[in-house]
Amino acid sequence: MAYDADLAERVRELVAPERGVEEKRMFGGLAFLINGNMAVAVSSKGGLMVRVPPEETAAYLSREHVGPMIMAGRETRGWLRVSADGLGTKRQLSPWVARGVDYAKSLPAK
């Protein structure tokens, strides 16, 4: 399954004002990096992968439309999956993109 091009365009519009933005095809989806650090990715499995501080992962998992990111059969702390059902409007999407961007900006540039 290819990633959702419409969702990618919506994310692109939200990250456009940021400095150091780069897009890369990764994991079958489209990742948005800030200064070399992945912030969010439009997933080939649908929805959005969002990078958050690892210590905040558990708190976000209680929210509607949010689940853990599983890689190689293991939950990945510091990453969330937000389903497409929770991203339908700009009001829903913007805070998730902002969380990912803010965390990526807090990391040392690569």
C-alpha positions as CSV (number, residue, x, y, z in Angstrom):
1,M,0.0,0.0,0.0
2,A,1.3,3.4,-0.9
3,Y,1.2,6.3,1.6
4,D,-1.7,8.8,1.5
5,A,-0.6,11.6,-0.8
6,D,-3.3,13.9,0.4
7,L,-2.2,13.5,4.0
8,A,1.4,14.0,2.9
9,E,0.5,17.3,1.3
10,R,-1.4,18.4,4.4
11,V,1.7,17.6,6.5
12,R,4.0,19.4,4.0
13,E,1.9,22.6,4.4
14,L,2.3,22.4,8.1
15,V,6.0,21.9,8.1
16,A,6.8,24.4,5.3
17,P,7.5,27.3,7.7
18,E,10.2,25.3,9.5
19,R,13.9,25.5,8.8
20,G,15.9,22.5,7.9
21,V,12.9,20.4,6.6
22,E,13.7,17.4,4.4
23,E,11.4,14.8,2.9
24,K,12.5,11.2,2.5
25,R,10.8,8.1,1.4
26,M,11.2,5.6,4.3
27,F,9.5,2.5,5.4
28,G,7.2,2.6,2.4
29,G,5.9,6.0,3.5
30,L,7.1,9.6,3.4
31,A,9.1,11.0,6.3
32,F,9.6,14.6,7.2
33,L,12.9,15.4,8.9
34,I,14.0,18.5,10.8
35,N,17.7,19.1,10.7
36,G,18.2,15.4,9.9
37,N,15.9,14.1,12.7
38,M,12.6,12.4,11.7
39,A,9.6,14.3,13.1
40,V,6.6,12.6,11.5
41,A,6.0,10.2,8.7
42,V,3.0,9.5,6.5
43,S,2.7,5.7,6.9
44,S,2.2,3.2,4.1
45,K,-0.1,1.4,6.6
46,G,-2.3,4.5,6.9
47,G,-2.2,7.4,9.3
48,L,0.8,9.2,10.7
49,M,3.9,8.1,12.7
50,V,4.8,10.8,15.2
51,R,8.0,11.2,17.2
52,V,7.6,12.2,20.8
53,P,9.8,12.3,23.9
54,P,10.2,8.7,24.9
55,E,9.0,9.4,28.5
56,E,5.7,10.8,27.1
57,T,4.9,7.8,25.0
58,A,2.6,6.1,27.5
59,A,0.6,9.2,28.3
60,Y,-0.3,9.7,24.6
61,L,-1.3,6.1,24.2
62,S,-4.5,6.7,26.2
63,R,-5.8,9.1,23.5
64,E,-8.3,8.2,20.9
65,H,-6.9,7.0,17.5
66,V,-3.4,6.6,19.0
67,G,-1.5,3.4,19.2
68,P,2.0,2.2,19.8
69,M,4.4,2.0,16.9
70,I,5.5,-1.6,16.5
71,M,8.8,-2.4,14.7
72,A,10.2,-5.9,14.4
73,G,7.5,-7.1,16.7
74,R,8.4,-4.7,19.5
75,E,6.8,-1.4,20.7
76,T,9.1,1.5,20.0
77,R,9.1,4.1,22.8
78,G,9.2,7.7,21.5
79,W,7.0,6.9,18.5
80,L,3.2,6.8,18.1
81,R,0.8,5.7,15.3
82,V,-2.1,8.0,14.8
83,S,-4.8,6.5,12.7
84,A,-6.3,8.4,9.7
85,D,-9.6,8.6,11.6
86,G,-7.9,11.0,14.1
87,L,-6.3,13.2,11.4
88,G,-9.3,14.2,9.2
89,T,-9.2,17.9,10.0
90,K,-6.4,20.5,10.3
91,R,-7.4,20.9,13.9
92,Q,-6.7,17.2,14.5
93,L,-3.6,17.0,12.4
94,S,-1.8,20.2,13.5
95,P,-1.0,19.3,17.1
96,W,0.5,15.9,16.1
97,V,2.7,17.4,13.5
98,A,3.7,20.2,16.0
99,R,4.6,17.5,18.6
100,G,6.8,15.7,16.2
101,V,8.5,18.8,14.8
102,D,9.1,20.3,18.3
103,Y,10.7,17.1,19.5
104,A,12.9,16.7,16.4
105,K,14.0,20.4,16.8
106,S,15.1,19.7,20.3
107,L,17.5,17.0,19.2
108,P,21.1,17.7,17.9
109,A,21.2,18.2,14.2
110,K,22.6,15.3,12.2
